[in-house]
Amino acid sequence: MPQYRQSENRRLLLIFLLWLGLQVSFILYTGNSLGGDVWAYAKSAQVFHETGRLMIPDRSPQSLIFLTIWSGLFTKVFGFSFLTLNFA
C-alpha cells in the first residue's frame, strides 16, 4: 500500500475516533437528565418498560412509536434511566 494511502487512512481513523469521543463525552455530560419535549418520549419508554404496553401521547410524532420500541430494547438490558434513553 502506498505511503500516501496509509497516512490518509490514519487521518480518517483519527477524525472518526475524535468524533466518536466527542459524541460519548456529550452523552456522558448530559447525564441522567432530559430536556425540552423529550418528556413524552421518556414517559412512553417508561410505560413500555414497566408494562410492555405501547402508550403514545396524543400530540406526539409518529416517530415516537419506533423510538419507544427501540428504547425498550435498551431498557430491558440496562434498566430504565434517562442515561439509558440518551444512549438509545
N, C-alpha and C positions, 0 to 999 in steps of 0.2 A: 504494500500500500504506500503510495507516495506520501512524503512528509507533509505537504500542504493538506492532504485529506485527513491525516491524523490530528493535526492541530485544529482543523475545522470541527472534527468530531468532539475533541476535548472542549472546545469553546461552546458548542451546543449543549454538551453534557453539563458544563458549569452553569450556563444560563438556566437550564432546566432545574438543576439542583437548587440554585438560588431562588427561583420562582416557587419551587416546592417548599423550601424553607420559609419563605415569606407567607405562604398560604397556611402552613401549620402553625407558625407563630401567631398569625392573626386569629386563627381559630382558638388557640390556647389563650390569647389575650382577651377575647370576648368572654371566655369563661363560662360559668353556669348561669347565663342570663340571655334574655331575648329582648329585642326592641322592635318598635314600630307595630305593624299589623301582624306580626308573626304569632300573636297570642291565639288566633283562630287555629293556626296550624298546630301549635303546641297542645291546645285542648283536644283537637281531633286525634292527634297522636297519642295523647294520654288515655282517652276513652278507648281507642283501638288497642292499646297495650293492655289495659286492665280488663276489658270485656270481650275483645275480639269483634266488636261492632263498629261499623264504619259510620261515623257521625260527622256530617258536613254542615256547618252553619249556613244559613240562607244566603248571605252576601259574600260568600267565598268563591274564588275562581275554581273552575273545573280542574285545574292542575293540582288542587289540594287532594283530590282522590288518589292520584299516583303518589304524591309526597307522603300522604298518610300511610299508605301501604308500604312504601319504601322505608319510611322511618320505623314502621312496625318490625321490619327485619332487624334493624339495628337495636331497637329497644328490647327485643326478645333475647338478644345475645348479651348486650351490655347493660341492660336495665334502663329505666326511664330517667332521663335528666336532660336539662337544656343543653349540656355539653354534648350528649349523645345526639340530640336533634341537630346541633350545629355540624357535627361530623356527617350525619346522614344527608 
